[in-house]
Amino acid sequence: MSARRLDLVLLWHMHQPDYRDHASGEFALPWVYLHAIKDYADMAWHLERHEVRA
């Protein structure tokens, strides 16, 4: 059996509510924003580790 290429699309959704104060535009809970930034960097690391093209 020959090796075949598989095209696969992953949708990696990380729900983060918008905790901004809409009157001032500032984040009311900045730890949520910082947590999201950390996880997006981790996502890129996982893709690079497994040689996934984005």
C-alpha positions as CSV (number, residue, x, y, z in Angstrom):
1,M,0.0,0.0,0.0
2,S,1.4,3.4,-0.9
3,A,1.6,6.3,1.5
4,R,-1.1,8.9,0.7
5,R,-1.2,12.6,1.7
6,L,-4.1,13.7,3.9
7,D,-5.2,17.3,3.8
8,L,-6.6,18.2,7.2
9,V,-8.0,21.5,8.5
10,L,-8.1,22.1,12.3
11,L,-10.1,24.9,13.8
12,W,-8.6,25.6,17.2
13,H,-11.0,27.9,18.9
14,M,-10.3,29.2,22.4
15,H,-13.3,31.1,23.7
16,Q,-12.4,34.2,25.6
17,P,-15.2,36.5,26.7
18,D,-14.6,40.2,26.2
19,Y,-14.0,41.5,29.7
20,R,-13.5,45.1,28.6
21,D,-15.3,48.0,30.2
22,H,-17.1,49.3,27.1
23,A,-17.3,52.8,28.5
24,S,-13.5,53.2,28.9
25,G,-12.3,50.5,26.5
26,E,-10.0,49.1,29.2
27,F,-9.8,45.4,30.2
28,A,-11.6,44.9,33.6
29,L,-9.9,41.5,34.1
30,P,-6.5,41.7,32.4
31,W,-5.5,38.2,33.6
32,V,-8.0,36.8,31.0
33,Y,-6.3,38.7,28.2
34,L,-2.8,37.6,29.4
35,H,-4.0,34.0,29.7
36,A,-5.2,34.1,26.1
37,I,-1.9,35.5,24.8
38,K,0.0,32.6,26.5
39,D,-2.2,30.0,24.9
40,Y,-1.9,31.4,21.4
41,A,1.9,31.1,21.7
42,D,1.5,27.5,22.9
43,M,-0.6,26.7,19.8
44,A,2.1,27.9,17.5
45,W,4.7,25.8,19.3
46,H,2.5,22.7,18.9
47,L,2.1,23.3,15.2
48,E,5.9,23.8,14.7
49,R,6.7,20.7,16.8
50,H,4.6,18.5,14.5
51,E,5.8,20.3,11.3
52,V,2.3,21.5,10.4
53,R,2.0,24.1,7.7
54,A,-0.4,27.0,8.5
